[in-house]
Amino acid sequence: MTIRIERTDSDALWEWDQAESPDDPNAKYRIRSAMPFPGVVVKIFHGIYERPVVADDGQTWNNRKEDRPVRDPAVEKVLKGSTLVYSSAGSEDAIGRRVRWKELVQSLGLEWHPKVNARSITQANGGSWPAHLWGPEEGSLDTEQLRALVRVLLDAGVTREAVATHPLWRCEPMEAWRWSFELAELEAVREHPVNKYGDGPAEVMATDRSWFLHQDIDLPFTLLSASEDVVLRVLAAPVLEAVRASPADRVDYKADEVNAARTATPQND
């Protein structure tokens, strides 16, 4: 099947109706608001890698002395107070071994559970990310993980015909687009010329709605809704580092209430 792309009225495959949860002030932060049929859901953590040129000496991205331009104090204050303080590896950066989230979380004395996120790590590390690690990419599985996920899904015999959308502001021309393709072509959809930054795609769904993939541009993990047998295969793939999640789970930076009380630095509102 050749990838087809067409303009559409919306850059989303579906729209969540907030009226379904009128009494929940945090409804928009929950998995069920991001998934059209959130039955069995897994959360796939994006890759963390060592930075071979930086020693594991306790420094953070905030306090490491590196050659970098002097920033305006007001900008520096905003950056230090941001939700995530780290950089992800680029194409020309030296990348070391993959570091599992569970390994890192437990090394910081935190409890490993499905609602752990990047904020959990920065808050336990003085408000910033360990300088010797590349942080997880937001909005995209890395190439190794994307290929592994596609292989798992294909081996599971899922529906191969799929559609995808991506935020219009990340497309060129900046319009709402929809891709139609076969699952094996997912990486090619990410690399499609219209996908300006070569990330995501944000929403991918089987044409028969039997599985749904959500890669929010602000999240360091991917959500997958699929059948139980497919989920079991995903959980068994080490490179995907997946955990079961509940449709009621929050996905924003305040999701990890378990470890929030264990860190000395209070979370920002």
C-alpha positions in Angstrom: 0.0 0.0 0.0 1.3 3.5 -0.9 1.0 6.1 1.8 -1.9 8.5 1.0 -2.2 11.9 2.5 -5.1 14.4 2.3 -6.3 17.6 3.9 -9.0 17.1 6.6 -11.2 19.3 8.8 -9.4 18.4 12.0 -5.8 17.4 13.1 -7.3 14.9 15.5 -8.8 11.5 14.8 -11.5 12.1 17.5 -12.6 14.8 20.0 -13.0 14.2 23.7 -16.3 15.4 25.2 -15.6 17.0 28.5 -19.3 16.9 29.3 -18.8 13.2 30.0 -17.0 14.0 33.2 -18.6 17.2 34.6 -17.6 16.6 38.2 -13.9 15.8 37.6 -11.8 19.0 37.5 -8.8 16.9 36.3 -10.7 15.0 33.6 -8.7 16.5 30.7 -5.5 15.2 32.2 -6.6 11.5 32.3 -5.9 8.8 29.8 -9.5 8.4 28.9 -9.5 12.0 27.5 -6.7 11.0 25.1 -8.0 7.6 23.9 -11.3 7.0 22.0 -11.7 3.5 23.4 -9.5 3.2 26.5 -10.0 -0.4 27.4 -6.7 -2.2 27.9 -4.0 0.5 27.9 -0.2 0.4 28.2 2.2 3.2 28.8 5.5 2.9 26.9 8.3 5.0 28.3 10.5 6.8 25.8 14.2 6.0 25.8 16.7 7.4 28.2 20.4 7.2 27.3 23.7 7.8 28.9 25.9 10.7 27.8 29.3 9.1 27.3 31.2 12.5 27.6 29.7 13.4 30.9 30.7 11.8 34.2 28.1 10.4 36.6 29.2 12.8 39.4 25.9 14.1 40.7 25.6 17.2 38.5 22.4 18.2 36.8 21.5 19.9 33.6 20.9 23.1 35.6 24.2 23.3 37.4 26.7 21.6 35.1 29.4 24.0 33.9 29.3 23.8 30.1 30.0 26.2 27.3 26.7 27.8 26.5 25.5 31.3 25.7 24.6 33.6 28.6 20.9 33.8 29.0 18.8 36.6 30.3 18.1 36.1 34.1 14.3 36.2 33.5 14.7 33.4 30.9 16.9 31.4 33.2 14.3 31.7 36.0 11.6 30.4 33.7 13.7 27.5 32.5 14.7 26.4 36.0 11.0 26.4 37.1 9.8 24.5 34.1 8.3 21.1 34.3 11.2 19.3 32.6 14.8 20.4 32.7 16.9 18.4 30.4 17.8 17.9 26.7 17.2 14.9 24.5 19.8 13.4 22.2 20.1 14.8 18.7 21.4 13.1 15.6 25.0 14.3 16.1 25.2 13.7 19.8 27.2 10.9 21.4 24.7 8.4 22.8 25.6 5.6 25.3 23.6 2.7 26.6 19.9 2.8 27.2 19.0 3.4 30.8 15.7 1.8 32.0 13.3 4.1 33.7 12.8 1.6 36.5 16.5 1.5 37.1 16.8 5.3 37.3 13.7 5.8 39.4 14.8 3.2 42.0 18.4 4.6 42.1 16.8 7.9 43.3 15.0 6.1 46.1 11.6 6.5 44.5 8.8 3.9 44.1 8.4 2.4 40.7 4.8 2.5 39.6 2.7 3.3 36.4 2.3 7.0 37.1 6.0 7.8 37.3 7.0 10.5 34.9 9.9 12.8 34.1 8.8 15.2 36.8 9.2 12.4 39.4 12.9 12.2 38.4 13.6 15.9 38.3 12.0 16.6 41.6 14.0 13.9 43.3 17.1 15.3 41.7 17.0 18.9 42.8 14.6 20.1 40.2 16.7 19.1 37.2 17.7 16.0 35.2 21.0 14.1 35.9 23.6 15.7 33.6 25.1 12.3 32.6 21.8 11.3 30.9 19.9 12.3 27.8 16.3 12.8 28.8 13.4 11.0 27.0 12.1 12.6 23.8 8.7 14.2 24.2 6.0 13.2 21.7 8.0 10.3 20.0 9.2 6.9 20.6 12.8 6.7 19.4 13.5 4.8 16.2 14.5 1.6 17.8 11.3 1.6 20.0 9.1 2.5 17.1 10.4 -0.3 14.9 10.1 -2.7 17.8 6.5 -1.7 18.5 5.6 -2.1 14.8 7.1 -5.6 14.8 5.2 -6.6 17.9 1.9 -5.4 16.5 2.5 -7.1 13.2 3.5 -10.4 14.8 0.3 -10.1 16.9 -1.7 -10.1 13.7 -3.4 -6.7 14.4 -5.3 -4.8 11.6 -2.6 -3.4 9.4 -4.6 -0.6 7.7 -4.3 2.6 9.7 -4.8 6.4 9.6 -2.8 9.0 11.4 -2.9 12.7 12.2 -0.4 15.2 13.7 -0.8 18.8 15.1 -1.2 21.2 12.2 1.4 23.5 13.6 4.0 20.7 13.2 3.1 20.2 9.6 4.3 22.0 6.4 2.1 23.4 4.9 0.5 24.2 8.3 -2.9 22.6 7.7 -4.8 19.6 9.1 -3.6 16.4 7.4 -4.5 12.7 7.5 -2.3 9.9 6.4 -3.7 6.5 5.3 -1.2 3.7 5.2 -0.3 0.2 6.4 1.2 -0.3 9.8 4.6 -1.4 8.4 4.9 2.1 6.9 4.5 4.0 10.2 8.2 5.1 10.2 7.8 6.4 6.7 4.7 8.5 7.9 6.9 10.0 10.6 9.5 10.9 7.9 6.9 12.2 5.4 7.8 15.7 4.1 4.6 17.2 5.4 5.6 16.1 8.9 7.9 19.1 9.4 9.9 17.9 12.4 9.9 14.2 11.7 8.2 13.2 15.0 5.1 11.4 16.2 2.7 11.0 14.5 0.5 12.1 17.4 -2.5 9.9 16.8 -2.5 6.6 14.9 -5.6 4.3 14.7 -6.5 1.1 13.0 -9.2 1.6 10.4 -11.4 -0.9 12.3 -10.6 1.0 15.6 -9.1 -2.2 17.1 -6.0 -0.3 18.4 -5.0 3.3 19.0 -1.6 4.9 19.5 -1.2 8.3 21.2 2.0 10.2 21.2 1.3 13.6 22.8 3.9 16.2 21.9 4.3 17.1 25.6 4.7 13.6 27.1 7.8 11.4 27.5 5.8 8.3 27.0 3.4 6.8 24.4 -0.1 5.3 25.1 -1.4 2.3 23.3 -4.9 0.9 23.6 -5.3 -2.6 22.2 -6.6 -6.1 23.0 -5.3 -8.1 25.9 -3.2 -10.4 23.8 -1.6 -7.5 22.0 -0.9 -5.8 25.3 0.8 -8.9 26.7 3.2 -8.9 23.8 4.0 -5.3 24.2 4.7 -5.8 27.9 7.0 -8.6 27.1 9.2 -6.5 24.8 12.1 -5.2 26.9 13.1 -2.3 24.6 9.5 -0.9 24.9 9.6 -0.7 28.8 5.8 -0.7 29.0 3.5 -0.9 32.0 -0.2 -1.3 32.3 -2.2 1.9 32.9 -5.7 2.7 33.8 -8.0 5.0 31.8 -8.5 7.0 35.0 -4.7 7.6 35.4 -3.5 11.2 35.0 -0.8 11.9 32.4 0.2 15.4 33.4 3.3 16.3 35.5 1.3 16.0 38.7 0.3 12.4 38.0 2.9 10.9 40.4 1.3 11.6 43.8 3.0 8.5 45.2 6.5 10.0 45.0 5.6 13.7 45.3 5.5 13.4 49.1 9.0 11.7 49.1 10.8 14.5 47.4 12.1 17.5 49.3 11.4 20.1 46.5 7.7 21.0 46.3 6.0 20.7 42.9 5.0 23.9 41.1 1.3 24.6 40.6 
